[in-house]
């Protein structure tokens, strides 16, 4: 009898210790938060939970599961997804429909994270080209094929590249989608490129108003190459594709000078381009020769767009531009202009956690990178709440002012 009592007391003490440990971890580490926003219909009331996070306050939350449109078998996936699209919860404004956009989205994993992004950016008058990594598993491709089948203005790239980090394939993926978008000959004003782990910090209307400030100029943030980036185009690199670890390797071969005596710049892989500029890069010999020259450079998408956009006389070019544009909010591990990453780093880029929400809410950028829905569900769900709330308020103001 005494032995049973001892075992019971021991087990009880063990449970208390374990429970206390996890309670501490949940409170002290944002990676243990899991929750669902109580009311996601159109957020008729404020969400004090999310508002607290945006103010930098900590809130205890019990675990839950991230939401997503359920996939078949059974049920109507397209209907479920359409019901969750942001624009269906807030009327489209004339200013939005008169300024259509195109999007190039490259994805390779995290379907539910991409689905969250898609729900936020989809509008029936825009165009969406999705490039799926050729190395991604068949079930991931199937999910993207199902999603695009739900909409007439969403399509998969006609050519899928196996993406290698830092390699030419990342640039070729964008070129593939841009080629498809130009062939459609629609009236989009700008094309923006995204990855499947981005999320907007501004509403669609705010994105449009930001782009209008540039009056038909392309946005390609970048400068002359700093010392650490010069070897990217000084030496030849080769892509190594393997089942275990695909990568880019530097060789000892020095590259020839850039074609047409072009000055190489270094900048962001993200852009906002006019249709006239896209036609230029697909047809002009300088652009075609630079594309060919860039095939054995490191991370060519970080010099290609900005280099071409610095050429005087090119459609929408900005020869004297620098880092302006506010396209993306990113926390790099080697930069000290932020309060650290409260999620975790992958390839020196922060995967945002809960305590990053305050920093994100203070950034004046169009999008932020990167997110993982299943790692930190509240981060994306609170940003969704914030975007929906702002879009609703903008619609109310527009209806009151007659805009």
C-alpha positions as CSV (number, residue, x, y, z in Angstrom):
1,X,0.0,0.0,0.0
2,X,2.8,2.4,1.0
3,X,4.6,1.5,-2.3
4,X,1.5,2.6,-4.3
5,X,1.3,5.9,-2.3
6,X,5.0,6.6,-3.0
7,X,4.5,5.9,-6.7
8,X,1.4,8.1,-6.8
9,X,3.2,11.0,-5.1
10,X,6.2,10.6,-7.3
11,X,4.0,10.6,-10.4
12,X,2.1,13.7,-9.2
13,X,5.4,15.6,-8.5
14,X,6.7,14.7,-12.0
15,X,3.5,16.0,-13.6
16,X,3.8,19.3,-11.7
17,X,7.4,19.7,-12.7
18,X,6.7,19.0,-16.4
19,X,3.6,21.2,-16.4
20,X,5.5,24.1,-14.8
21,X,8.3,23.8,-17.4
22,X,5.9,23.9,-20.3
23,X,3.9,26.8,-18.7
24,X,7.2,28.7,-18.5
25,X,8.1,28.0,-22.1
26,X,4.7,29.0,-23.4
27,X,4.9,32.4,-21.6
28,X,8.6,33.1,-22.4
29,X,9.0,31.8,-25.9
30,X,6.7,33.0,-28.7
31,X,7.2,29.7,-30.6
32,X,4.9,27.9,-28.1
33,X,1.8,30.2,-28.7
34,X,-1.0,28.6,-30.7
35,X,-4.4,30.2,-31.0
36,X,-7.3,31.1,-33.3
37,X,-8.9,34.5,-33.5
38,X,-12.4,34.1,-32.0
39,X,-14.3,36.0,-34.7
40,X,-13.0,35.9,-38.3
41,X,-16.2,36.7,-40.2
42,X,-15.3,40.3,-40.8
43,X,-14.0,41.1,-37.4
44,X,-17.0,43.2,-36.4
45,X,-15.4,43.8,-33.0
46,X,-11.7,44.4,-32.1
47,X,-9.5,41.6,-31.2
48,X,-7.8,42.6,-27.9
49,X,-5.5,39.6,-28.2
50,X,-3.9,40.8,-31.5
51,X,-4.0,44.4,-30.4
52,X,-1.9,43.5,-27.3
53,X,0.7,41.8,-29.5
54,X,0.9,44.8,-31.8
55,X,1.5,46.9,-28.7
56,X,4.4,44.7,-27.6
57,X,2.5,43.1,-24.7
58,X,2.5,39.4,-23.8
59,X,-0.6,37.4,-23.6
60,X,-1.0,33.8,-22.4
61,X,-2.7,31.6,-24.9
62,X,-3.7,27.9,-25.0
63,X,-2.8,25.8,-27.9
64,X,-5.0,25.6,-30.9
65,X,-4.7,24.8,-34.6
66,X,-4.1,27.2,-37.5
67,X,-7.1,27.5,-39.9
68,X,-7.1,26.8,-43.6
69,X,-9.5,25.9,-46.3
70,X,-10.0,22.1,-46.0
71,X,-8.7,20.0,-48.9
72,X,-10.7,17.2,-50.6
73,X,-11.6,14.4,-50.6
74,X,-15.1,15.4,-49.8
75,X,-16.4,18.9,-49.6
76,X,-16.1,21.8,-52.0
77,X,-12.5,23.2,-51.7
78,X,-13.1,26.0,-54.2
79,X,-16.2,27.2,-52.4
80,X,-14.5,27.0,-49.0
81,X,-11.5,29.0,-50.3
82,X,-13.6,31.7,-52.0
83,X,-15.5,32.2,-48.8
84,X,-12.2,33.1,-47.0
85,X,-10.9,35.6,-49.6
86,X,-10.4,39.0,-48.1
87,X,-12.0,41.0,-50.9
88,X,-15.3,39.1,-50.3
89,X,-15.5,40.6,-46.8
90,X,-14.9,44.2,-47.9
91,X,-16.3,45.8,-51.1
92,X,-13.8,46.5,-53.9
93,X,-13.3,50.2,-54.6
94,X,-13.1,51.8,-58.0
95,X,-9.6,52.9,-57.4
96,X,-8.6,49.3,-57.0
97,X,-10.4,47.9,-60.1
98,X,-9.0,50.7,-62.3
99,X,-5.4,49.8,-61.3
100,X,-5.0,46.0,-61.9
101,X,-1.9,44.3,-60.7
102,X,0.0,41.1,-61.7
103,X,1.8,38.8,-59.2
104,X,4.6,36.3,-59.7
105,X,4.6,33.9,-56.7
106,X,7.3,31.3,-56.3
107,X,6.5,28.5,-53.9
108,X,8.2,25.3,-52.8
109,X,6.7,24.3,-49.4
110,X,4.3,25.5,-46.7
111,X,1.1,25.2,-48.7
112,X,-1.1,26.6,-45.9
113,X,1.3,29.5,-45.5
114,X,0.9,30.3,-49.2
115,X,-2.8,29.9,-48.9
116,X,-2.9,32.6,-46.2
117,X,-1.0,34.9,-48.5
118,X,-3.2,34.1,-51.5
119,X,-6.4,34.8,-49.5
120,X,-5.0,38.3,-48.6
121,X,-3.8,39.3,-52.1
122,X,-6.4,37.8,-54.4
123,X,-8.6,40.2,-56.4
124,X,-10.8,39.1,-59.4
125,X,-9.3,41.8,-61.6
126,X,-5.7,40.9,-61.0
127,X,-3.5,38.2,-62.5
128,X,-1.5,35.6,-60.6
129,X,1.3,33.3,-62.0
130,X,2.4,30.7,-59.5
131,X,5.8,29.0,-60.1
132,X,6.1,25.7,-58.2
133,X,9.6,24.4,-57.4
134,X,10.2,21.4,-59.7
135,X,11.7,19.6,-56.8
136,X,8.6,19.9,-54.6
137,X,6.8,16.6,-54.0
138,X,3.9,15.6,-56.2
139,X,1.2,16.1,-53.5
140,X,2.4,19.8,-53.2
141,X,2.0,20.3,-56.9
142,X,-1.4,18.7,-56.8
143,X,-2.6,21.2,-54.1
144,X,-1.4,24.2,-56.2
145,X,-3.1,22.7,-59.3
146,X,-6.3,22.4,-57.4
147,X,-6.1,26.0,-56.1
148,X,-5.5,27.5,-59.5
149,X,-8.4,25.5,-61.0
150,X,-10.7,27.5,-58.8
151,X,-10.0,30.8,-60.5
152,X,-9.8,32.0,-64.1
153,X,-7.1,34.6,-63.4
154,X,-4.7,32.3,-61.6
155,X,-2.4,29.9,-63.4
156,X,0.7,27.9,-63.0
157,X,3.9,28.8,-64.8
158,X,4.2,27.1,-68.2
159,X,7.7,26.1,-67.3
160,X,8.7,24.9,-63.8
161,X,12.3,25.2,-62.7
162,X,13.9,23.1,-60.0
163,X,14.9,25.9,-57.6
164,X,18.4,26.0,-56.1
165,X,19.1,28.6,-53.5
166,X,21.5,31.2,-54.8
167,X,21.3,29.8,-58.4
168,X,20.1,31.0,-61.8
169,X,17.0,28.9,-61.4
170,X,15.4,31.4,-59.1
171,X,15.7,34.2,-61.8
172,X,14.6,31.8,-64.5
173,X,11.4,31.1,-62.5
174,X,10.5,34.8,-62.5
175,X,11.3,35.1,-66.2
176,X,9.0,32.1,-67.0
177,X,6.1,33.8,-65.2
178,X,6.8,37.2,-66.7
179,X,6.8,35.7,-70.2
180,X,3.4,34.1,-69.5
181,X,2.0,37.3,-68.1
182,X,3.1,39.4,-71.2
183,X,1.5,36.8,-73.5
184,X,-1.9,37.4,-71.9
185,X,-1.8,41.1,-73.0
186,X,-4.0,42.3,-70.2
187,X,-4.0,45.8,-68.8
188,X,-2.1,45.3,-65.5
189,X,-0.1,48.3,-64.4
190,X,2.6,46.7,-62.3
191,X,3.9,43.2,-61.6
192,X,5.2,42.3,-58.1
193,X,7.1,39.2,-57.2
194,X,6.5,37.3,-54.0
195,X,7.5,34.1,-52.4
196,X,5.0,31.8,-50.8
197,X,6.2,32.8,-47.3
198,X,5.5,36.5,-47.7
199,X,2.5,38.3,-46.3
200,X,1.2,41.9,-46.9
201,X,1.6,44.6,-44.4
202,X,-0.7,46.9,-46.4
203,X,-4.1,46.5,-48.0
204,X,-4.5,46.2,-51.7
205,X,-5.6,49.9,-51.9
206,X,-2.5,51.0,-49.9
207,X,-0.3,48.9,-52.2
208,X,-1.8,50.7,-55.3
209,X,-1.4,54.1,-53.7
210,X,2.2,53.4,-52.9
211,X,2.9,52.3,-56.5
212,X,1.2,55.4,-57.9
213,X,3.8,57.6,-56.0
214,X,6.4,56.3,-58.5
215,X,4.5,57.5,-61.5
216,X,5.3,54.6,-63.8
217,X,8.8,54.0,-62.6
218,X,10.1,50.5,-61.8
219,X,11.0,49.8,-58.2
220,X,14.2,47.8,-57.9
221,X,16.0,48.6,-54.6
222,X,19.8,48.4,-54.9
223,X,23.2,50.1,-55.0
224,X,26.7,49.5,-56.4
225,X,28.0,46.2,-55.1
226,X,29.6,46.4,-51.6
227,X,32.8,44.5,-51.0
228,X,31.1,41.4,-49.7
229,X,29.0,41.0,-52.9
230,X,31.6,41.6,-55.6
231,X,32.8,38.0,-55.9
232,X,29.2,37.0,-56.8
233,X,29.8,38.3,-60.4
234,X,33.6,38.1,-60.4
235,X,33.8,34.3,-60.4
236,X,31.8,31.7,-62.2
237,X,29.5,29.5,-60.1
238,X,27.8,26.2,-60.9
239,X,24.5,24.8,-59.8
240,X,24.7,21.3,-58.1
241,X,21.4,19.5,-58.2
242,X,21.1,16.5,-55.9
243,X,18.5,14.7,-53.9
244,X,20.2,15.4,-50.6
245,X,21.5,18.9,-50.9
246,X,21.2,21.1,-54.0
247,X,23.5,24.1,-53.9
248,X,25.6,26.6,-55.8
249,X,29.4,26.1,-55.8
250,X,32.0,28.7,-56.7
251,X,34.7,27.8,-59.2
252,X,38.2,29.3,-59.7
253,X,37.2,30.6,-63.1
254,X,37.0,34.4,-63.3
255,X,34.1,35.7,-65.4
256,X,34.4,37.9,-68.5
257,X,33.3,41.6,-68.1
258,X,29.5,42.2,-68.3
259,X,28.0,42.6,-71.8
260,X,27.5,46.0,-73.4
261,X,29.8,47.5,-70.8
262,X,27.0,47.4,-68.3
263,X,27.6,48.6,-64.7
264,X,26.5,45.8,-62.4
265,X,24.5,46.8,-59.3
266,X,23.6,44.8,-56.2
267,X,20.1,44.8,-54.6
268,X,16.9,43.1,-53.7
269,X,15.5,40.2,-55.5
270,X,12.1,41.8,-55.1
271,X,10.6,44.3,-57.6
272,X,7.6,46.2,-58.8
273,X,7.9,46.4,-62.6
274,X,5.8,48.1,-65.3
275,X,4.6,46.0,-68.3
276,X,6.7,48.2,-70.6
277,X,9.8,47.3,-68.6
278,X,8.9,43.6,-68.7
279,X,8.6,43.7,-72.5
280,X,12.0,45.4,-72.6
281,X,13.7,42.6,-70.6
282,X,12.2,39.9,-72.8
283,X,13.2,41.5,-76.1
284,X,16.1,44.0,-75.7
285,X,19.4,42.5,-76.6
286,X,21.1,44.1,-73.6
287,X,18.7,42.4,-71.3
288,X,19.0,39.1,-73.1
289,X,22.8,39.2,-73.1
290,X,22.9,40.1,-69.4
291,X,20.6,37.2,-68.7
292,X,22.9,34.8,-70.5
293,X,26.0,36.3,-68.8
294,X,24.3,35.9,-65.4
295,X,23.8,32.2,-65.7
296,X,26.9,31.3,-63.8
297,X,26.9,34.1,-61.2
298,X,25.8,33.8,-57.6
299,X,22.2,34.8,-56.8
300,X,21.7,36.6,-60.1
301,X,18.2,37.8,-59.2
302,X,19.9,40.2,-56.8
303,X,21.7,42.0,-59.6
304,X,19.7,41.4,-62.8
305,X,16.6,43.6,-62.2
306,X,18.4,46.5,-60.5
307,X,21.2,46.6,-63.1
308,X,18.7,46.9,-66.0
309,X,16.6,49.5,-64.2
310,X,19.7,51.7,-63.8
311,X,20.2,52.1,-67.6
312,X,19.1,55.6,-68.7
313,X,16.3,55.6,-71.3
314,X,14.9,52.1,-70.4
315,X,11.1,52.2,-69.9
316,X,10.4,53.3,-66.3
317,X,14.1,53.2,-65.3
318,X,15.5,54.9,-62.2
319,X,19.3,55.5,-62.9
320,X,20.0,57.3,-59.7
321,X,17.8,55.3,-57.3
322,X,19.1,53.4,-54.2
323,X,17.3,51.3,-51.6
324,X,14.0,53.3,-51.7
325,X,10.8,51.4,-52.5
326,X,9.8,49.8,-49.2
327,X,8.9,46.5,-50.9
328,X,9.9,44.2,-48.1
329,X,10.4,44.1,-44.4
330,X,13.0,41.5,-43.5
331,X,15.0,40.8,-40.3
332,X,18.5,39.7,-41.4
333,X,20.6,38.0,-38.7
334,X,23.7,40.0,-39.6
335,X,21.9,43.4,-39.4
336,X,21.4,45.4,-36.2
337,X,18.5,47.6,-37.3
338,X,16.0,45.5,-35.5
339,X,15.3,44.0,-32.0
340,X,16.2,40.5,-33.0
341,X,14.2,37.6,-34.2
342,X,11.5,36.2,-31.9
343,X,10.9,33.2,-34.0
344,X,13.9,31.5,-35.6
345,X,16.4,32.1,-38.4
346,X,16.6,30.2,-41.7
347,X,19.4,31.2,-44.0
348,X,19.9,34.3,-42.0
349,X,16.3,35.4,-42.4
350,X,13.9,35.6,-39.5
351,X,10.8,33.4,-39.5
352,X,8.6,35.7,-37.5
353,X,7.2,34.8,-34.1
354,X,4.6,36.5,-32.0
355,X,6.9,39.1,-30.4
356,X,7.9,40.3,-33.9
357,X,4.4,41.7,-34.5
358,X,5.1,45.0,-32.9
359,X,8.1,45.5,-35.1
360,X,6.1,44.5,-38.2
361,X,3.3,46.8,-37.4
362,X,5.7,49.7,-37.3
363,X,7.2,49.0,-40.8
364,X,6.1,51.0,-43.8
365,X,6.7,48.2,-46.3
366,X,4.3,46.5,-48.7
367,X,5.1,42.9,-47.6
368,X,7.1,41.1,-45.0
369,X,9.3,38.0,-45.3
370,X,9.2,35.2,-43.9
371,X,6.4,33.3,-42.2
372,X,5.5,29.7,-41.3
373,X,1.9,29.2,-40.4
374,X,2.4,25.9,-38.6
375,X,5.4,27.2,-36.6
376,X,3.7,30.5,-35.4
377,X,0.0,30.5,-36.3
378,X,-0.9,33.7,-34.3
379,X,1.7,35.8,-36.2
380,X,-0.1,35.4,-39.5
381,X,-3.6,35.3,-38.0
382,X,-3.0,38.6,-36.2
383,X,-1.6,40.2,-39.4
384,X,-4.7,38.9,-41.2
385,X,-6.9,40.5,-38.6
386,X,-5.0,43.8,-39.0
387,X,-5.3,43.9,-42.8
388,X,-9.0,43.0,-42.7
389,X,-9.7,45.7,-40.2
390,X,-7.9,48.4,-42.2
391,X,-9.5,47.3,-45.5
392,X,-13.0,47.5,-43.8
393,X,-12.2,51.0,-42.5
394,X,-11.1,52.1,-45.9
395,X,-14.3,50.9,-47.5
396,X,-16.3,52.7,-44.8
397,X,-14.5,56.0,-45.5
398,X,-14.9,55.6,-49.2
399,X,-18.6,55.0,-48.9
400,X,-19.0,58.0,-46.7
401,X,-17.0,60.3,-49.0
402,X,-18.4,58.9,-52.2
403,X,-15.1,57.8,-53.6
